[in-house]
Amino acid sequence: MTPNNTPFTVLELKGIPEEEKRTFTAILLVLKVNQKEARNGSPFLTIEMGDATGSFSSTCFSGNNTFDILSRNDIEGEVVALEGQTDTFNGKFAPRILHIRVLGGEEKQAWLPKLIESSPEDPNALWSELEGFIASIQHEKLRKTVEAAFREHADALKVSAAAISMHHAYRHGLLEHTVHVTRLAQAVLPLYPEVSRDLTLAGSLLHDIGKVLEYDGDRVVKKTQAGILQGHVILGYRIVRKAALQSQLDESLMERLEHIILSHQGALEWGAPVLAATPEAILVSLVDNLDAKLGMAQKALRSTPPHEPFSEFIPGLQSKLMVAPA
């Protein structure tokens, strides 16, 4: 235990100097466990654990009680009390696991809200802003299309993550990202009067709607079967087409709205079936990419210890991020 019996947060643990080996306790959520095999044939586990302030990976070898606990089929999503020793591997915080205990009952329920990472913005305010964007769409059938899509999937959209690890990968992350992209689109639209405002706003609001079917999980986000087999772009296309047909949106406008969904990933290698080929699709694709990358930067700014000038390597940016203020 720590001197005052208070468990460390992940951010606090990462803030301990690398050369200062310390034992610690922490209450954490088990996010992901993979079993692998060493060169000598011995099994070992790679474990990702975290709380609302961040996460880390660690390794656990066979032959002890901790390995048996962490190799359980149902361990992902469980809350554990961890005793460990600070350590690093390849420049990343990777503590040694000394002892682990799975929490249950009231103890587990008391800790869960403190462990699940959520949007730093108020989800109720975000939802209210989203509804305001929908109401501002002047084209009646286009507005009804957006309303129909959100009406069917509102509950999931309000809480869903936008990804497993890349950007806005936390509770309410999809709602935050959707509002941010629509804010950006609305800010840019006055510069390009040739671009349809209503179609751009509709596309911005709906571009990632398929993620409500791609991801599932309240504590640990995973891909659904449909998410694996089809992906959010195709799932979103289906949701939007259904809503457009219900709203009797004319075929030409429906096709242009569907094109925004199909092309918003921006590149074929990123999962886009087609490249953006209308002014509105180009705009939505670019502001989507802008918010995704700045979302990664915002997360790094929140989760990097104050004394560190750079974050850990961010795959989506292909770089570390300088977090020291300018």
KARAVEN-V110273 format. One line per field, one symbol per residue. ss: DSSP state (H for helix, E for strand, L for the rest). phi: phi as a letter, one per 20 degrees, with the letter a starting at -180 (. if undefined). burial: + if it has 16 or more other C-alpha atoms within 10 Angstrom, else -. Layout:
ss=???
phi=???
burial=???
This chain:
ss=LLLLLLLLLHHHHHLLLLLLLLEEEEEEEEEEEEEEELLLLLEEEEEEEEELLEEEEEEEELLLHHHHHHLLLLLLLLEEEEEEELLEELLEELLEEEEEEELLHHHHHHHHHHHLLELLLLHHHHHHHHHHHHHLLLLHHHHHHHHHHHHHHHHHHHHLLLLLLLLLLLELHHHHHHHHHHHHHHHHHLLLLLLLHHHHHHHHHHLLLLHHHHEELLLLLEELHHHHHLHHHHHHHHHHHHHHHHLLLLHHHHHHHHHHHHHLLLLHHHLLLLLLLLHHHHHHHHHHHHHHHHHHHHHHHHHLLLLLLELLLELLLLELLELLLL
phi=.fgdmeffefffffefggfefcebcbdcdfebcceccffenffbddcdcabfeqbbdbccefnbffffffeffdffneeceddbcfacblndfbfeeebbceeblfffffegfedefcgfeffffffffffffffefefgffffffffffffcfgfffdffeaebfblebgmfffgffffffgffffeggfcffeffffffffffdgdgfffdfdbpeececfffffffcnfffffgfffffffffelffgfffffffffffdffnbffeoefbegccgfffffffffffffffffffffffdeggeefcffgdgfdlafdfdfff
burial=------+++++-++-+------+++++++++++----------++-+++++++++++++++----++--++---++++++++++++++----++++++-+-++----+--++-++++++---+--++--+--++--+---++++++++++---+-++++++++---++++++++++++++++++++--+-----+-++++++++++++++++++++--++++++--+---+++++++++++-++--+-+----+-+++++++++++----++++++---+++++++++--+++-+++-+++-+++----+++--------+++---
